[in-house]
Amino acid sequence: MAGNSILMHGTLDATIFGATNLSNPTRLTGGAPEGMRKWWEGLEKTTGLGQGGTRLYATVDLGKARLGRTRVVDDEPVNPRWDERFHIYCAHCAEDVVFSVKVALAIDAALIGRAYLPVRELLSGEVVERKLDILDERRKKLPHGPTIHVRLQFKDVAADGKWWGGGIGGPDYGGVPCTYFKQHTGCR
Protein backbone atom coordinates (compact mmCIF):
# COMPACT_ATOMS: atom_id res chain seq x y z
CA MET A 1 0.00 0.00 0.00
CA ALA A 2 1.33 3.40 -0.96
CA GLY A 3 0.63 6.72 0.72
CA ASN A 4 -2.75 6.86 2.42
CA SER A 5 -4.22 3.94 0.47
CA ILE A 6 -6.84 1.83 2.19
CA LEU A 7 -7.64 -1.78 1.31
CA MET A 8 -11.18 -1.92 -0.05
CA HIS A 9 -12.11 -5.60 0.31
CA GLY A 10 -15.80 -6.25 -0.16
CA THR A 11 -18.58 -5.03 -2.41
CA LEU A 12 -19.06 -1.52 -3.71
CA ASP A 13 -22.48 -0.48 -4.97
CA ALA A 14 -22.01 2.57 -7.18
CA THR A 15 -24.64 4.53 -9.08
CA ILE A 16 -23.78 7.24 -11.59
CA PHE A 17 -26.85 9.41 -12.16
CA GLY A 18 -25.50 12.11 -14.44
CA ALA A 19 -23.30 15.16 -14.86
CA THR A 20 -23.99 18.87 -15.21
CA ASN A 21 -22.29 21.86 -16.88
CA LEU A 22 -19.85 19.83 -18.99
CA SER A 23 -17.82 21.33 -21.81
CA ASN A 24 -16.07 19.33 -24.52
CA PRO A 25 -12.35 20.23 -24.69
CA THR A 26 -12.02 18.71 -28.19
CA ARG A 27 -14.45 21.21 -29.80
CA LEU A 28 -14.12 24.88 -30.63
CA THR A 29 -17.65 25.37 -29.27
CA GLY A 30 -16.78 23.59 -26.00
CA GLY A 31 -16.95 26.80 -23.98
CA ALA A 32 -19.96 28.31 -25.77
CA PRO A 33 -23.40 28.61 -24.11
CA GLU A 34 -25.43 25.37 -23.93
CA GLY A 35 -27.97 26.35 -26.61
CA MET A 36 -25.22 27.30 -29.06
CA ARG A 37 -23.38 24.01 -28.48
CA LYS A 38 -26.51 21.90 -29.05
CA TRP A 39 -27.44 23.87 -32.18
CA TRP A 40 -23.95 23.57 -33.68
CA GLU A 41 -23.65 19.84 -32.94
CA GLY A 42 -27.12 19.25 -34.40
CA LEU A 43 -26.09 21.10 -37.56
CA GLU A 44 -22.91 19.01 -37.85
CA LYS A 45 -24.83 15.80 -37.32
CA THR A 46 -27.51 16.71 -39.88
CA THR A 47 -25.07 17.82 -42.58
CA GLY A 48 -22.51 15.09 -41.92
CA LEU A 49 -19.76 17.70 -41.63
CA GLY A 50 -17.58 18.11 -38.57
CA GLN A 51 -17.54 15.92 -35.47
CA GLY A 52 -21.30 15.58 -35.07
CA GLY A 53 -22.76 15.10 -31.60
CA THR A 54 -20.67 14.80 -28.46
CA ARG A 55 -20.63 11.23 -27.14
CA LEU A 56 -20.02 11.11 -23.37
CA TYR A 57 -19.42 8.31 -20.89
CA ALA A 58 -18.21 7.95 -17.31
CA THR A 59 -15.98 5.41 -15.55
CA VAL A 60 -15.45 4.25 -11.96
CA ASP A 61 -11.89 3.52 -10.79
CA LEU A 62 -10.30 2.32 -7.54
CA GLY A 63 -6.58 2.96 -7.61
CA LYS A 64 -5.44 2.06 -11.12
CA ALA A 65 -8.23 -0.49 -11.64
CA ARG A 66 -11.14 0.38 -13.93
CA LEU A 67 -14.21 -1.16 -12.28
CA GLY A 68 -17.12 0.16 -14.30
CA ARG A 69 -18.05 2.12 -17.42
CA THR A 70 -21.38 3.63 -18.38
CA ARG A 71 -22.91 3.48 -21.82
CA VAL A 72 -22.16 6.29 -24.25
CA VAL A 73 -24.76 9.09 -24.25
CA ASP A 74 -25.26 10.93 -27.55
CA ASP A 75 -26.67 14.39 -28.17
CA GLU A 76 -26.48 15.72 -24.61
CA PRO A 77 -23.18 17.62 -24.51
CA VAL A 78 -23.84 19.59 -21.32
CA ASN A 79 -26.00 17.56 -18.89
CA PRO A 80 -25.80 13.84 -19.73
CA ARG A 81 -27.88 11.30 -17.74
CA TRP A 82 -26.69 7.73 -17.31
CA ASP A 83 -28.65 6.38 -14.32
CA GLU A 84 -26.46 3.27 -14.21
CA ARG A 85 -25.75 1.06 -11.20
CA PHE A 86 -22.69 -1.12 -10.65
CA HIS A 87 -22.30 -3.95 -8.12
CA ILE A 88 -18.52 -4.31 -7.82
CA TYR A 89 -16.57 -7.01 -5.99
CA CYS A 90 -13.29 -5.41 -5.00
CA ALA A 91 -9.99 -6.09 -3.27
CA HIS A 92 -8.11 -2.92 -4.16
CA CYS A 93 -5.88 -0.43 -2.37
CA ALA A 94 -6.96 3.14 -3.03
CA GLU A 95 -7.19 6.60 -1.53
CA ASP A 96 -10.18 7.69 -3.62
CA VAL A 97 -12.98 6.33 -5.73
CA VAL A 98 -12.39 8.17 -9.01
CA PHE A 99 -15.12 9.04 -11.51
CA SER A 100 -13.82 10.07 -14.94
CA VAL A 101 -15.99 11.77 -17.55
CA LYS A 102 -14.78 11.30 -21.11
CA VAL A 103 -15.68 12.14 -24.69
CA ALA A 104 -15.78 9.02 -26.87
CA LEU A 105 -13.87 9.66 -30.09
CA ALA A 106 -13.50 7.45 -33.16
CA ILE A 107 -10.19 6.22 -31.76
CA ASP A 108 -9.53 6.55 -28.01
CA ALA A 109 -11.23 9.15 -25.79
CA ALA A 110 -10.65 12.67 -24.48
CA LEU A 111 -10.77 13.33 -20.76
CA ILE A 112 -13.10 16.10 -19.60
CA GLY A 113 -12.17 15.67 -15.95
CA ARG A 114 -12.25 13.51 -12.82
CA ALA A 115 -14.17 13.62 -9.55
CA TYR A 116 -12.78 12.14 -6.34
CA LEU A 117 -14.53 10.66 -3.32
CA PRO A 118 -12.19 9.68 -0.45
CA VAL A 119 -12.42 5.98 0.41
CA ARG A 120 -12.49 6.86 4.14
CA GLU A 121 -16.01 8.27 3.68
CA LEU A 122 -17.28 4.85 2.59
CA LEU A 123 -15.83 2.69 5.38
CA SER A 124 -18.82 3.14 7.71
CA GLY A 125 -21.04 1.19 5.30
CA GLU A 126 -23.56 4.04 5.06
CA VAL A 127 -24.93 5.24 1.72
CA VAL A 128 -23.05 8.30 0.45
CA GLU A 129 -24.87 10.35 -2.19
CA ARG A 130 -23.57 13.64 -3.47
CA LYS A 131 -22.60 15.84 -6.37
CA LEU A 132 -18.83 15.90 -6.76
CA ASP A 133 -16.88 18.63 -8.54
CA ILE A 134 -15.22 17.46 -11.75
CA LEU A 135 -11.59 18.58 -11.69
CA ASP A 136 -8.76 18.80 -14.21
CA GLU A 137 -5.65 16.60 -14.15
CA ARG A 138 -4.03 18.83 -11.50
CA ARG A 139 -7.18 18.58 -9.35
CA LYS A 140 -8.15 22.20 -10.01
CA LYS A 141 -11.76 23.26 -10.67
CA LEU A 142 -12.85 23.52 -14.29
CA PRO A 143 -14.22 26.85 -15.62
CA HIS A 144 -17.90 25.91 -16.01
CA GLY A 145 -18.08 24.24 -12.57
CA PRO A 146 -19.12 20.76 -13.81
CA THR A 147 -20.34 18.17 -11.30
CA ILE A 148 -21.21 14.47 -11.32
CA HIS A 149 -24.04 13.04 -9.19
CA VAL A 150 -23.19 9.66 -7.62
CA ARG A 151 -24.34 7.30 -4.88
CA LEU A 152 -22.03 4.74 -3.24
CA GLN A 153 -22.19 2.15 -0.50
CA PHE A 154 -19.32 -0.12 0.54
CA LYS A 155 -19.86 -3.40 2.39
CA ASP A 156 -16.71 -4.80 3.96
CA VAL A 157 -16.16 -8.56 3.74
CA ALA A 158 -16.21 -8.83 7.52
CA ALA A 159 -19.72 -7.34 7.63
CA ASP A 160 -21.14 -9.34 4.71
CA GLY A 161 -21.26 -12.95 5.89
CA LYS A 162 -23.69 -14.08 3.18
CA TRP A 163 -21.09 -14.55 0.43
CA TRP A 164 -17.67 -14.00 1.96
CA GLY A 165 -15.65 -16.41 4.08
CA GLY A 166 -18.32 -19.10 4.34
CA GLY A 167 -16.50 -21.63 2.20
CA ILE A 168 -18.44 -24.10 0.09
CA GLY A 169 -20.98 -24.74 2.82
CA GLY A 170 -22.59 -27.80 1.25
CA PRO A 171 -23.56 -29.60 -1.96
CA ASP A 172 -26.09 -26.90 -2.89
CA TYR A 173 -23.36 -24.25 -3.15
CA GLY A 174 -23.78 -22.64 -6.58
CA GLY A 175 -20.31 -21.12 -6.80
CA VAL A 176 -19.03 -17.61 -6.62
CA PRO A 177 -21.94 -15.18 -7.20
CA CYS A 178 -22.04 -12.82 -10.19
CA THR A 179 -19.25 -14.53 -12.15
CA TYR A 180 -19.03 -15.63 -15.76
CA PHE A 181 -17.90 -19.19 -15.06
CA LYS A 182 -19.64 -22.15 -13.44
CA GLN A 183 -18.56 -24.08 -10.36
CA HIS A 184 -16.61 -27.18 -11.45
CA THR A 185 -17.76 -30.46 -9.93
CA GLY A 186 -15.59 -33.44 -9.03
CA CYS A 187 -12.36 -31.46 -8.63
CA ARG A 188 -9.77 -32.76 -6.17
C-alpha positions as CSV (number, residue, x, y, z in Angstrom):
1,M,0.0,0.0,0.0
2,A,1.3,3.4,-1.0
3,G,0.6,6.7,0.7
4,N,-2.8,6.9,2.4
5,S,-4.2,3.9,0.5
6,I,-6.8,1.8,2.2
7,L,-7.6,-1.8,1.3
8,M,-11.2,-1.9,0.0
9,H,-12.1,-5.6,0.3
10,G,-15.8,-6.2,-0.2
11,T,-18.6,-5.0,-2.4
12,L,-19.1,-1.5,-3.7
13,D,-22.5,-0.5,-5.0
14,A,-22.0,2.6,-7.2
15,T,-24.6,4.5,-9.1
16,I,-23.8,7.2,-11.6
17,F,-26.8,9.4,-12.2
18,G,-25.5,12.1,-14.4
19,A,-23.3,15.2,-14.9
20,T,-24.0,18.9,-15.2
21,N,-22.3,21.9,-16.9
22,L,-19.9,19.8,-19.0
23,S,-17.8,21.3,-21.8
24,N,-16.1,19.3,-24.5
25,P,-12.4,20.2,-24.7
26,T,-12.0,18.7,-28.2
27,R,-14.4,21.2,-29.8
28,L,-14.1,24.9,-30.6
29,T,-17.7,25.4,-29.3
30,G,-16.8,23.6,-26.0
31,G,-17.0,26.8,-24.0
32,A,-20.0,28.3,-25.8
33,P,-23.4,28.6,-24.1
34,E,-25.4,25.4,-23.9
35,G,-28.0,26.3,-26.6
36,M,-25.2,27.3,-29.1
37,R,-23.4,24.0,-28.5
38,K,-26.5,21.9,-29.0
39,W,-27.4,23.9,-32.2
40,W,-23.9,23.6,-33.7
41,E,-23.7,19.8,-32.9
42,G,-27.1,19.2,-34.4
43,L,-26.1,21.1,-37.6
44,E,-22.9,19.0,-37.9
45,K,-24.8,15.8,-37.3
46,T,-27.5,16.7,-39.9
47,T,-25.1,17.8,-42.6
48,G,-22.5,15.1,-41.9
49,L,-19.8,17.7,-41.6
50,G,-17.6,18.1,-38.6
51,Q,-17.5,15.9,-35.5
52,G,-21.3,15.6,-35.1
53,G,-22.8,15.1,-31.6
54,T,-20.7,14.8,-28.5
55,R,-20.6,11.2,-27.1
56,L,-20.0,11.1,-23.4
57,Y,-19.4,8.3,-20.9
58,A,-18.2,7.9,-17.3
59,T,-16.0,5.4,-15.6
60,V,-15.4,4.2,-12.0
61,D,-11.9,3.5,-10.8
62,L,-10.3,2.3,-7.5
63,G,-6.6,3.0,-7.6
64,K,-5.4,2.1,-11.1
65,A,-8.2,-0.5,-11.6
66,R,-11.1,0.4,-13.9
67,L,-14.2,-1.2,-12.3
68,G,-17.1,0.2,-14.3
69,R,-18.1,2.1,-17.4
70,T,-21.4,3.6,-18.4
71,R,-22.9,3.5,-21.8
72,V,-22.2,6.3,-24.3
73,V,-24.8,9.1,-24.2
74,D,-25.3,10.9,-27.5
75,D,-26.7,14.4,-28.2
76,E,-26.5,15.7,-24.6
77,P,-23.2,17.6,-24.5
78,V,-23.8,19.6,-21.3
79,N,-26.0,17.6,-18.9
80,P,-25.8,13.8,-19.7
81,R,-27.9,11.3,-17.7
82,W,-26.7,7.7,-17.3
83,D,-28.7,6.4,-14.3
84,E,-26.5,3.3,-14.2
85,R,-25.7,1.1,-11.2
86,F,-22.7,-1.1,-10.7
87,H,-22.3,-3.9,-8.1
88,I,-18.5,-4.3,-7.8
89,Y,-16.6,-7.0,-6.0
90,C,-13.3,-5.4,-5.0
91,A,-10.0,-6.1,-3.3
92,H,-8.1,-2.9,-4.2
93,C,-5.9,-0.4,-2.4
94,A,-7.0,3.1,-3.0
95,E,-7.2,6.6,-1.5
96,D,-10.2,7.7,-3.6
97,V,-13.0,6.3,-5.7
98,V,-12.4,8.2,-9.0
99,F,-15.1,9.0,-11.5
100,S,-13.8,10.1,-14.9
101,V,-16.0,11.8,-17.6
102,K,-14.8,11.3,-21.1
103,V,-15.7,12.1,-24.7
104,A,-15.8,9.0,-26.9
105,L,-13.9,9.7,-30.1
106,A,-13.5,7.5,-33.2
107,I,-10.2,6.2,-31.8
108,D,-9.5,6.5,-28.0
109,A,-11.2,9.2,-25.8
110,A,-10.6,12.7,-24.5
111,L,-10.8,13.3,-20.8
112,I,-13.1,16.1,-19.6
113,G,-12.2,15.7,-15.9
114,R,-12.3,13.5,-12.8
115,A,-14.2,13.6,-9.5
116,Y,-12.8,12.1,-6.3
117,L,-14.5,10.7,-3.3
118,P,-12.2,9.7,-0.5
119,V,-12.4,6.0,0.4
120,R,-12.5,6.9,4.1
121,E,-16.0,8.3,3.7
122,L,-17.3,4.8,2.6
123,L,-15.8,2.7,5.4
124,S,-18.8,3.1,7.7
125,G,-21.0,1.2,5.3
126,E,-23.6,4.0,5.1
127,V,-24.9,5.2,1.7
128,V,-23.0,8.3,0.5
129,E,-24.9,10.3,-2.2
130,R,-23.6,13.6,-3.5
131,K,-22.6,15.8,-6.4
132,L,-18.8,15.9,-6.8
133,D,-16.9,18.6,-8.5
134,I,-15.2,17.5,-11.8
135,L,-11.6,18.6,-11.7
136,D,-8.8,18.8,-14.2
137,E,-5.7,16.6,-14.2
138,R,-4.0,18.8,-11.5
139,R,-7.2,18.6,-9.3
140,K,-8.2,22.2,-10.0
141,K,-11.8,23.3,-10.7
142,L,-12.8,23.5,-14.3
143,P,-14.2,26.9,-15.6
144,H,-17.9,25.9,-16.0
145,G,-18.1,24.2,-12.6
146,P,-19.1,20.8,-13.8
147,T,-20.3,18.2,-11.3
148,I,-21.2,14.5,-11.3
149,H,-24.0,13.0,-9.2
150,V,-23.2,9.7,-7.6
151,R,-24.3,7.3,-4.9
152,L,-22.0,4.7,-3.2
153,Q,-22.2,2.1,-0.5
154,F,-19.3,-0.1,0.5
155,K,-19.9,-3.4,2.4
156,D,-16.7,-4.8,4.0
157,V,-16.2,-8.6,3.7
158,A,-16.2,-8.8,7.5
159,A,-19.7,-7.3,7.6
160,D,-21.1,-9.3,4.7
161,G,-21.3,-13.0,5.9
162,K,-23.7,-14.1,3.2
163,W,-21.1,-14.5,0.4
164,W,-17.7,-14.0,2.0
165,G,-15.6,-16.4,4.1
166,G,-18.3,-19.1,4.3
167,G,-16.5,-21.6,2.2
168,I,-18.4,-24.1,0.1
169,G,-21.0,-24.7,2.8
170,G,-22.6,-27.8,1.2
171,P,-23.6,-29.6,-2.0
172,D,-26.1,-26.9,-2.9
173,Y,-23.4,-24.2,-3.1
174,G,-23.8,-22.6,-6.6
175,G,-20.3,-21.1,-6.8
176,V,-19.0,-17.6,-6.6
177,P,-21.9,-15.2,-7.2
178,C,-22.0,-12.8,-10.2
179,T,-19.3,-14.5,-12.2
180,Y,-19.0,-15.6,-15.8
181,F,-17.9,-19.2,-15.1
182,K,-19.6,-22.1,-13.4
183,Q,-18.6,-24.1,-10.4
184,H,-16.6,-27.2,-11.4
185,T,-17.8,-30.5,-9.9
186,G,-15.6,-33.4,-9.0
187,C,-12.4,-31.5,-8.6
188,R,-9.8,-32.8,-6.2
